Amino acid sequence: MGEGKSLSPAAHCVAPTPLSSGLKRRPQRPLLVCEEICYNITMKLILLGTGTSHGVPVIGCDCKVCTSRDPHDSRYRCSALVVHGDTQVLVDVGPEFRLQALRAGIKKLDAVLLTHSHADHLHGLDDLRIFSHTRPCHFDAQAFPETAGTGLPIYANAQTLKDIRYRFAYLFKTHKEGGGVAKLDFKDCGTAPFSLGGIQILPVPLLHGHTHTTGWLFSCGADGNRHSIAYLTDCSAIPDESLALIAERAGTLSHVVIDGLRVKPHSTHFNFDQALSCAEKIGARHTWLTHMNHDLLHTEIQKYIEEKLPKYPRLQAIVQDGGSVSPAYDGLELVG
């Protein structure tokens, strides 16, 4: 199976034409596709956002990162899209989901997986109504009739589902007027593996301070030829049992995307060194830091990682063998 490889963000990449806009803005980030010679590509994970809860640039901030012209320094709130054949699964639906969906050209969704209920991962929930709704869309009722069945499946842990019912109470009420609301089928993900369109999905319990969050392991292929991508954002600890689950179920772990907020310690997020220490235990072919704030430029984070790498012999050996450890960036596509 193919793997992404990118110590230099521009290496082995192609960039589709960005969306046009009449607005004046910093350069549009291309949707970069990390490529290698690969065969039987069956699954990829697209990083729609790699920033922390404020996003980058931060409102009102004139620091070097927030004013950078390098598109790698522009970070929407964390989200990802997993694609396998005709199946598309979204991970988290933050306040910039509409912009992310337009930028990535998302036209359908088969399910949504939620890591937790914090606003930067959930508060774009209403924008899912374009994909699943209780009434025909007013602008094209023939092309977008009322969604059949119970609606778009939303998988999350029990606490997240409880928070959704409180914050989005209108979704659970009957509406006699207006254009309808998102038609969503909420499901407690539990801890058991399940499948969606050929993607094998394993919920991975994480700790985000005192909050229980859910990481996700995505796999394709039968035992003996299984390739996986792990998505582990918003965590300050990964229980040993969860690490053991990943090792047991992953087969060949092509990529791990892991929470790495900044250099300084934080009460609810891995800092860079904690992320690298955990990645050392996981041992993926490629490690990508996500949920980054505006302290450092993309190039400075890469330099920091390279300076620290000798402390992590397993990661260093993986890099010497052709793997990578790098900061992620919006639009990065990982092949698993």
N, C-alpha and C positions, 0 to 999 in steps of 0.2 A: 504494500500500500504506500501511497505517497505521503510525504511529510512537508510541512512548511519549514523554511530555513531562512533566517534573516538576522544576522548580527548587524548588518548594514541595512537600514529600512528600505533602501532603494534597490537592493540586490534582487534579481530574478523576479521583477514585478511588472505587471501591466496595469494600466490605469484607464478605465472607461471614461467617456466624456462626462464631466460633471453636469448636474442639473443647472440650467440657466436661471438667472434671476436678475431683476432690475435693481436690486438693492446693492449698495456699496458695502463691501465687507472684506474681511481678511481673506486670503486665497482659499478657495474651496478645497477641502481635502479630497484627493482622489480615493476611490475604493480600491486599495491596493491588494493584489492577489499574490501571495507568496507561492512561488512555483518551484518544483523540482521535476526531473524526469520521474514519472510515476505511472503505475498501471492499476486498472480496476478501481479507480477513485469512486467511492460510494458515499462518503460523508464529509461535510465541511462545516466548520463553525465560523460565522462572521461576527466580529466584534463591532457592534453598533455604537457602543460607548465604553470608554475606559476611565472616566473621571470620577471624582468623589462627589459628595452630596451637593456641593455648591456648583459643580461643573467648572470647566476651565475654558475661556477666561471667567474669572469671578466678577460679578457685578461691582462696578466702582473701583476695581483694582487696576493699578498702572504698573505692576511689577513686570520684570523681564519676561516671565512666562505668559502672563495674560496679554501682553502686547507683542508677543513673538509673531513673526510672519511665517514661521515654519508650521505647516498644517499638522505635524505630529504633536504639537503643543496645544492643540484645540481638542478638548476632551468632553464629549457629552456624558451624561450620567450612565452608569454601567447597564449594559444590556447586550444580548447576543441572539443570533439566529442560527439554528441548526438545520441544515439542508441535507436530505437524503432522497435522491430521485425526485419524485413529485411531492414529497412530504416536507413541510416547513414548520418548525417548532420554535416559538419565541421564548427566551428566558428573560423575565422581568419586563415591566412596561412602565417606565418612568415618565416624568413630565415632558421629556423631549421625544417621546415615542413617535408622534406624528412626523416630526422632522427626520427622525431616523428612518422611518418607513419610507418616506418620500426619497430620501437620499439613497437608500438601498434598493428602491424599486420593489418593495414588498407588495404583492397583489393578492396573496392568500395566506391564511394561517390554519394549521390543523390542530394546534393546541398551544397553550401557554403554561410555562413552568415558572413559579415564583420562588425566589430565595427567601424572602421575608417581606414584612409589611411597611418598612420605612418608606417615606414619601418618594425618595429618589429612585425607588425600585417599583413603585406601585401606582403613583398618582397620574399615570396616563391611561388608566383602566378604561375610562369612558371612550377613548379613541378606538377601542376594539369594536365598537358598534358598526364600523364600516365593514367588518368581516362577519359579524353575527348580530342580528337585530330583531326586535320583536314586531316591527312593522316594516312595510316596504320603504326603501329610501325615497324621499320626496323628489330627488333630482333625477332618478331613473328607476321607477318602480318595476319595470319589466326586467331590467338587468340585475336589479338588487331587490328581489322579493323578500318577504319575511323568511328568516332562516328556519329551515325545517328542523324537527327534532328538538332536543333539549338545549342546543346551543353549543358554542365553542368551549371545549373542555379546558378548565383552569385547575392545575395541580399545585397544591401548596400544603404546608403543614397545618395542624389544627389551630394554632394560635394565629397564623396569618389569615385563615378563613374566618376566624372570629372577628379579627380587626376589620376585614373587608365588610362584613355584615353591619358593623357599627358605622364605618366611615362612608360607605356607599349604600346606605339603607334604601335609597330610591330604586336600586336595581331589583329589590325583592318585593316591590309593590306593583299593583296593577295600575296602568295609566290609561285613561280614556281618551286623552287628547295628546296632540304633539306628534313628533316623528318617531316615537318609540325609544327604547333604551337598548343597551348592549344585552344580547341574549347569551348568557354565560352558564356553563354547567360546572359548578364548583365541586372539586373532588379532593378528599384528604389523601395526600400522597403516601402517608405512612413511611415505611422503610423498605418495603418489598419492591423488587424490580418489576418493571412493566415494559411493554413495547408499543411504539407508535410508528406505523408505516415502515417497519423494518429496522428502526432505531431501537436498540435495547437501552433502557434508561434506568439508572439506579440512583435513588435519593441518597445523599451522603450527609449525615447530621454534622453540623458545625456549631461553634459557639462564637457569638458576636457580642463580647462582653457577657452579660447575663441573658441575652436573647438567643433563643435556639433558631438558627437559620438552616437552610438546606442548600448544600452543594449538589451538583449533578454530574454523573458519569455517563457519557454517551458512547455506545459501542456498536460496532457492526461486524458481522462475520461470525462463523461458528467457532466453538471451542477448538483451539489449536491454530486458528487463523483469525483471532479477534483483535481488532484495533480500536483504540479508545481515545477520547478527549475528556479530560476532567475540567470542570468549571467550578472554582472554589472561591467565590468572592464574599466580602463582608464577613470576615472571621478574625478573631483574636486567638483562637485555639482550634485545633483539629484533633478530636479524641483519637487515641490509639486504635480503637475499634473501627473508626472510619478509615484510617490509613490502611488497616488490614483489609477492609472491604475493597478498597481501591486496588490493592495489590492482588487480591484474590480474583477480582472480576474483570480487571482491565485487559488482560492479555498483553499485547504490545501497547504501551501508553505513549502515543505519539506526541501529545501536548498536555500540559497542565497550565491553566490560566488561574492565577492565584492572587489574592488580595495583598497589595503592597502599597500602603498609603504614602509613606514619606520616610526620611531618615530617622527622625525622632520617634521614640515610643509613643503609643496611643492606647487608650484603655479599651477600645473596641475593635481595633484593626491591627493586623500585622504591620510592623514597619518593614523596611526593605530587608534588614538582616534576619528578622523572624521569618519572612517569606522565603528567603534563600535557605534558611535552616530547615524549614518544612519541605521545600522542594528537594533538598538533599536526601531526605528520607523517601520521598515519592519516586524520584529517579526517572522522570519523563525524558523523552528524547529532546523535547523543546519546552522550556519554561518561560512563561510570559507574566509579568506583573501587571495588575490592573487596579482600578479604583485609586488612581494617583491624584494627589492634590497639585497645587501650583507652586510648590517650593523650588522645584528644579525643572530645567529644560529636559526634553526627551534625550538629547545628547549627553547631558550631565548625569542622568540616571543610568544610561548605558556605561558611562565611564566609571561611575560608582560601583556598578555590578562587577565590571572587569577588575577593578582594584580589590574588591572583596573576594573574588572567586577562589584564590588560593586557600582561603579558610574552609572551603567546601570541596574536598577532594573528589567526591563522586560527581558533582556538577562539573568540576574542572575536567575530569576525564571524559565526560559526555561531550563537552565542548571541543576538546582535542580530537574526539572521534567524529566530529562533524555536526554535533548537536548545537544548541544555542540556549542562552539565558539572556533575556532582553525585556525592556519595557514594551508593553503592547501599545497599540494606537488604534484610533477609530478607523474602521474600514478594513482592518487586517483580516484576511481569510486564512483559516487553518484547515489543512486537509488531514483527515485521520484515517 
